[in-house]
Amino acid sequence: MSIVQYKCPNCGGPLEFNAQNQTFNCEFCLSVFNEEQLKVAFPDNENNPLDKEDKEVNTDDFTENTSLYSCPNCGAEIMSEDTTSATFCYYCHSPVILSGRLSGKYKPSKVIPFKYDKEAAVNYFKEWCRKKWFLPKGFYSQDQIEKLSGVYLPFWLADCKVDAAADAVGKKIRTWTSGDYRYTETKEYAVRRSTFIDFEGIPADGSSKTDDKLMEAIEPFDYSGLKDFSMSYLSGYLAEKYDVDNIAVFPRVRERVSSASEQMLRDSMIGYDTVSIAYSKTDVIKTDWHYMLLPVWLMTYKFKDKNYFFSLNGQTGKMAGIPPLSIARMLLFSGLIALVTFFIALLGGYFIW
């Protein structure tokens, strides 16, 4: 498996992508480079040819859960899962990119670079935790915060052409009063809508490790920030290749466009007091797929044999999470409230006495 590193052309130190400035920085000599300068300095990195091992599709590499590679910086062995595309050397901490896993069908067409660095992500996480009263202390400890990782996750974006139709009952209701009586008149109308709808950029994550609902919760991404894929953006971050293909994610995409289509048809049924959908259908007649990497800050916390997650959109800053609940802290808080209430009642009785 080929390994790619972006090293400073001036001093040889590792380069990392700076999300705040959208540049590539060397922390040793403080040199700063843009994307075009890196393409000139590393012309072979983007189109790195597959080595013999890749061409022959090494059985151990593609069928086992983990693989070993040598860090080109210090020579240490790097262990990675079979979906990992970018990682760090555990010994010298140099960012490395497993370029063979970003080739052929696994090469993304686009990428959205990180705009929020780790410091910003940590601040967002702490703010999110402040609003949760009954979190276990370990969830927001310094050791746990260190596990917050910037990951380029694989996403499929679907452009769908949809043939949608709906039959509904629309009601117009009129009330009036005459003398001592109040009258209500209800008129029912058969309403039908049918149209072709074009959806663009319906996202679905292509990693089996991530929670689909959690990824939907941090949408939308701003597609105006899409860049042509360059491995240089991955330097300093983790990255995954897809292990759920577009065929497998299509049911999720179809469900989303079906729901959106029905809502659009319902919204077009104006002029009625109530609308009840009796029948609807959505046929996806054409789908174009785009494979890309999108930036997400992720953290996983295991509490009482269950995993809990926090995620942050690395481009927009939108947060979502499934927080653990500390029963002990909740009971302690309830006990304090009960104790305070008891003393207030006691003091109130004393003054009355």
C-alpha positions as CSV (number, residue, x, y, z in Angstrom):
1,M,0.0,0.0,0.0
2,S,1.4,3.4,-1.0
3,I,1.8,6.0,1.7
4,V,1.9,9.7,1.0
5,Q,3.2,12.5,3.2
6,Y,3.2,16.2,2.6
7,K,6.5,17.6,4.1
8,C,7.6,21.2,4.2
9,P,9.7,22.0,1.0
10,N,11.8,24.3,3.2
11,C,12.6,22.2,6.3
12,G,11.2,18.7,5.8
13,G,8.7,19.0,8.7
14,P,5.2,17.6,8.3
15,L,2.6,19.9,6.8
16,E,-1.0,20.1,8.3
17,F,-4.0,21.7,6.8
18,N,-5.1,24.8,8.7
19,A,-8.9,24.9,8.8
20,Q,-9.1,28.5,9.9
21,N,-6.8,30.0,7.2
22,Q,-7.4,27.3,4.5
23,T,-3.6,27.0,4.2
24,F,-1.0,24.3,4.7
25,N,1.3,25.1,7.6
26,C,4.7,23.8,8.9
27,E,4.9,24.1,12.7
28,F,8.7,23.9,12.6
29,C,9.8,26.7,10.3
30,L,6.4,28.4,10.2
31,S,6.2,28.3,6.4
32,V,2.7,28.6,4.9
33,F,1.6,27.2,1.5
34,N,-1.6,27.2,-0.5
35,E,-3.0,24.4,-2.6
36,E,-1.5,25.5,-5.9
37,Q,2.0,25.7,-4.3
38,L,1.6,22.2,-3.0
39,K,0.6,20.8,-6.4
40,V,3.8,22.3,-7.8
41,A,5.9,21.0,-4.9
42,F,4.4,17.5,-4.9
43,P,3.3,16.8,-8.5
44,D,3.3,13.0,-8.0
45,N,1.2,12.8,-4.9
46,E,-2.2,13.4,-6.4
47,N,-1.9,10.8,-9.1
48,N,0.2,8.3,-7.2
49,P,0.4,5.1,-9.2
50,L,-0.7,1.9,-7.6
51,D,2.2,-0.2,-6.5
52,K,2.4,-3.9,-7.2
53,E,0.7,-4.8,-4.0
54,D,-2.3,-2.6,-4.9
55,K,-2.6,-3.9,-8.4
56,E,-2.6,-7.5,-7.2
57,V,-5.2,-6.6,-4.5
58,N,-3.3,-8.1,-1.5
59,T,-5.7,-10.5,0.1
60,D,-4.6,-9.7,3.7
61,D,-5.0,-6.0,3.1
62,F,-8.5,-6.1,1.7
63,T,-10.1,-8.9,3.7
64,E,-8.6,-8.6,7.2
65,N,-9.8,-5.8,9.5
66,T,-6.4,-4.2,10.0
67,S,-3.2,-3.7,8.1
68,L,0.3,-2.7,8.9
69,Y,2.4,0.0,7.1
70,S,5.7,1.6,7.8
71,C,5.9,5.3,8.6
72,P,8.2,6.9,6.0
73,N,9.2,9.5,8.6
74,C,10.4,7.3,11.5
75,G,10.0,3.8,10.3
76,A,7.5,2.8,12.9
77,E,4.7,0.4,12.0
78,I,1.3,2.0,11.6
79,M,-1.8,-0.2,12.2
80,S,-5.0,0.9,10.5
81,E,-8.4,-0.5,9.9
82,D,-9.3,-1.4,6.3
83,T,-11.5,1.7,5.8
84,T,-8.9,4.2,7.1
85,S,-7.5,6.5,4.4
86,A,-5.6,9.1,6.5
87,T,-4.2,8.8,10.0
88,F,-1.2,9.7,12.2
89,C,1.9,7.8,13.2
90,Y,1.5,6.9,16.9
91,Y,5.2,7.5,17.6
92,C,6.4,10.6,15.7
93,H,2.8,12.0,15.2
94,S,3.4,12.7,11.5
95,P,0.2,12.7,9.4
96,V,0.2,10.0,6.8
97,I,-2.2,9.3,3.9
98,L,-2.7,5.8,2.6
99,S,-3.0,6.8,-1.0
100,G,-3.8,3.4,-2.3
101,R,-7.1,3.6,-0.5
102,L,-8.0,6.8,-2.3
103,S,-7.5,5.4,-5.8
104,G,-9.8,3.9,-8.4
105,K,-13.4,3.7,-7.2
106,Y,-12.4,4.9,-3.8
107,K,-11.1,8.2,-5.1
108,P,-13.5,11.0,-4.2
109,S,-14.4,13.6,-6.8
110,K,-14.8,16.5,-4.3
111,V,-14.0,17.4,-0.7
112,I,-15.2,20.2,1.6
113,P,-12.2,21.3,3.8
114,F,-12.5,21.8,7.5
115,K,-13.3,25.4,8.5
116,Y,-13.3,24.7,12.3
117,D,-10.1,23.6,13.9
118,K,-9.8,21.5,17.0
119,E,-9.7,24.5,19.4
120,A,-13.0,25.7,18.0
121,A,-14.5,22.2,18.1
122,V,-13.5,21.8,21.7
123,N,-15.2,25.1,22.6
124,Y,-18.4,24.1,20.8
125,F,-18.3,20.8,22.7
126,K,-17.9,22.5,26.1
127,E,-20.7,24.8,25.4
128,W,-22.9,21.9,24.4
129,C,-22.0,20.1,27.6
130,R,-22.9,23.2,29.8
131,K,-26.5,22.8,28.7
132,K,-26.6,19.2,29.9
133,W,-26.9,19.0,33.7
134,F,-26.7,15.3,34.3
135,L,-23.7,14.2,32.2
136,P,-21.2,11.9,33.9
137,K,-17.9,13.8,34.6
138,G,-15.9,11.5,32.5
139,F,-17.8,12.6,29.4
140,Y,-16.3,16.1,29.4
141,S,-13.0,15.3,31.1
142,Q,-9.7,16.4,29.5
143,D,-8.9,12.9,28.6
144,Q,-12.2,12.5,26.8
145,I,-11.8,15.9,25.1
146,E,-8.5,14.7,23.7
147,K,-10.4,12.0,21.8
148,L,-12.3,14.6,19.8
149,S,-11.1,13.8,16.2
150,G,-11.4,15.6,12.9
151,V,-12.5,13.0,10.3
152,Y,-13.2,13.3,6.6
153,L,-16.1,11.0,6.3
154,P,-17.2,9.3,3.0
155,F,-20.6,10.6,1.7
156,W,-22.6,9.8,-1.3
157,L,-24.5,12.8,-2.8
158,A,-27.4,11.9,-5.0
159,D,-29.1,14.0,-7.7
160,C,-32.5,12.5,-8.2
161,K,-35.3,13.1,-10.8
162,V,-38.6,12.2,-9.2
163,D,-42.1,11.6,-10.6
164,A,-44.4,12.4,-7.7
165,A,-48.2,12.5,-7.3
166,A,-50.6,12.8,-4.4
167,D,-54.4,12.6,-4.0
168,A,-55.9,14.4,-1.0
169,V,-59.1,15.6,0.5
170,G,-59.2,19.4,1.0
171,K,-61.8,20.9,3.4
172,K,-63.1,24.4,3.5
173,I,-64.9,25.2,6.8
174,R,-67.2,28.2,7.3
175,T,-69.0,29.0,10.6
176,W,-71.6,31.7,11.4
177,T,-74.2,32.6,14.0
178,S,-77.9,33.3,13.3
179,G,-80.1,34.0,16.3
180,D,-79.4,31.5,19.0
181,Y,-77.8,29.0,16.6
182,R,-74.2,28.6,15.4
183,Y,-73.8,26.9,12.0
184,T,-70.8,25.1,10.5
185,E,-70.5,24.3,6.8
186,T,-67.9,21.9,5.6
187,K,-67.1,21.5,1.9
188,E,-64.9,18.7,0.7
189,Y,-62.8,18.8,-2.5
190,A,-60.9,16.1,-4.3
191,V,-57.4,17.5,-4.8
192,R,-54.7,16.0,-7.0
193,R,-51.1,17.1,-7.6
194,S,-48.5,15.5,-9.9
195,T,-45.2,16.8,-11.0
196,F,-41.5,16.0,-11.8
197,I,-39.1,17.2,-9.1
198,D,-35.3,17.5,-9.4
199,F,-33.4,17.0,-6.1
200,E,-29.7,17.9,-6.0
201,G,-27.1,16.9,-3.4
202,I,-29.1,14.5,-1.2
203,P,-26.4,13.3,1.2
204,A,-26.0,9.8,2.8
205,D,-22.9,8.8,4.7
206,G,-21.0,5.8,3.3
207,S,-19.5,4.5,6.6
208,S,-21.0,1.7,8.6
209,K,-19.3,3.1,11.7
210,T,-21.3,6.3,11.9
211,D,-24.9,6.8,13.1
212,D,-27.0,7.8,10.1
213,K,-29.4,9.9,12.1
214,L,-26.5,11.7,13.8
215,M,-25.0,12.6,10.4
216,E,-28.4,13.8,9.2
217,A,-28.7,16.0,12.4
218,I,-25.6,18.0,11.5
219,E,-26.8,18.8,7.9
220,P,-26.8,20.7,5.8
221,F,-23.3,21.2,4.3
222,D,-22.8,24.2,2.2
223,Y,-21.9,22.8,-1.2
224,S,-20.6,26.1,-2.4
225,G,-17.5,25.1,-0.4
226,L,-16.8,22.0,-2.5
227,K,-13.3,21.7,-3.8
228,D,-11.8,19.3,-6.4
229,F,-10.4,16.4,-4.3
230,S,-6.8,16.8,-3.2
231,M,-5.1,14.5,-0.7
232,S,-3.3,17.6,0.7
233,Y,-6.6,18.6,2.5
234,L,-6.4,15.3,4.5
235,S,-3.0,16.1,6.0
236,G,-3.4,16.5,9.8
237,Y,-6.8,14.8,9.9
238,L,-8.2,11.3,9.9
239,A,-10.1,10.1,6.8
240,E,-12.3,7.1,6.0
241,K,-13.1,5.4,2.7
242,Y,-16.6,4.1,2.1
243,D,-17.6,0.6,3.1
244,V,-21.3,1.2,2.3
245,D,-21.8,1.7,-1.5
246,N,-24.3,3.8,-3.3
247,I,-26.6,0.8,-3.9
248,A,-26.8,0.2,-0.2
249,V,-27.6,3.8,0.7
250,F,-30.2,4.3,-2.0
251,P,-33.1,3.2,0.2
252,R,-32.2,6.0,2.6
253,V,-32.0,8.5,-0.2
254,R,-35.3,7.3,-1.6
255,E,-37.0,7.6,1.8
256,R,-35.8,11.2,2.1
257,V,-36.9,12.3,-1.4
258,S,-40.3,10.6,-0.9
259,S,-40.9,12.5,2.3
260,A,-39.8,15.8,0.8
261,S,-41.8,15.2,-2.3
262,E,-45.0,14.6,-0.4
263,Q,-44.4,17.6,1.7
264,M,-43.9,19.8,-1.4
265,L,-47.1,18.5,-2.9
266,R,-49.0,19.1,0.3
267,D,-47.6,22.7,0.5
268,S,-48.9,23.4,-3.0
269,M,-52.5,22.5,-1.9
270,I,-53.3,26.0,-0.8
271,G,-56.7,27.6,-0.2
272,Y,-58.0,24.9,2.1
273,D,-58.5,24.9,5.9
274,T,-57.3,21.3,6.2
275,V,-55.7,18.8,3.8
276,S,-55.6,15.1,4.3
277,I,-53.3,13.0,2.0
278,A,-55.2,9.9,0.9
279,Y,-52.6,8.5,-1.5
280,S,-49.1,9.5,-2.6
281,K,-46.4,7.9,-4.7
282,T,-42.8,8.9,-5.5
283,D,-40.9,7.2,-8.3
284,V,-37.2,7.9,-8.6
285,I,-36.7,7.7,-12.3
286,K,-33.0,8.8,-12.5
287,T,-30.2,9.1,-10.0
288,D,-26.7,10.5,-10.5
289,W,-24.1,9.8,-7.8
290,H,-21.2,11.8,-6.5
291,Y,-18.7,10.4,-4.0
292,M,-16.9,12.9,-1.7
293,L,-15.4,13.5,1.7
294,L,-17.1,15.9,4.2
295,P,-15.5,17.2,7.4
296,V,-16.9,16.1,10.8
297,W,-15.6,16.3,14.3
298,L,-16.4,13.1,16.2
299,M,-16.2,11.8,19.7
300,T,-17.4,8.5,21.1
301,Y,-17.9,7.8,24.8
302,K,-18.6,4.4,26.4
303,F,-20.8,4.6,29.5
304,K,-22.2,1.4,31.1
305,D,-21.5,-0.7,28.1
306,K,-23.2,1.6,25.7
307,N,-21.7,4.0,23.2
308,Y,-22.7,7.7,23.1
309,F,-21.7,10.2,20.4
310,F,-21.0,13.8,19.8
311,S,-20.6,15.3,16.3
312,L,-19.9,18.7,14.9
313,N,-20.1,19.8,11.3
314,G,-16.6,20.8,10.5
315,Q,-17.7,23.3,7.9
316,T,-20.8,25.0,9.5
317,G,-20.4,24.3,13.2
318,K,-23.8,22.6,13.6
319,M,-23.8,20.2,16.6
320,A,-25.6,17.0,17.4
321,G,-25.1,14.3,20.0
322,I,-26.5,11.5,22.1
323,P,-25.5,12.4,25.7
324,P,-25.2,9.8,28.5
325,L,-27.3,10.3,31.6
326,S,-25.7,10.0,35.0
327,I,-28.4,8.6,37.4
328,A,-26.2,9.3,40.4
329,R,-25.9,13.0,39.5
330,M,-29.6,13.2,38.8
331,L,-30.5,11.7,42.1
332,L,-28.1,14.0,43.9
333,F,-29.6,17.0,42.3
334,S,-33.1,15.8,43.1
335,G,-32.0,15.2,46.7
336,L,-30.6,18.8,47.0
337,I,-33.9,20.2,45.6
338,A,-35.9,18.2,48.1
339,L,-33.6,19.3,50.9
340,V,-33.8,23.0,50.0
341,T,-37.6,22.7,49.7
342,F,-37.8,21.1,53.1
343,F,-35.8,23.9,54.7
344,I,-37.9,26.6,53.0
345,A,-41.0,24.9,54.3
346,L,-39.5,24.6,57.8
347,L,-38.5,28.3,57.8
348,G,-41.9,29.3,56.6
349,G,-43.6,27.4,59.4
350,Y,-41.2,28.9,61.9
351,F,-42.1,32.5,60.8
352,I,-45.8,31.6,60.9
353,W,-45.4,30.2,64.4
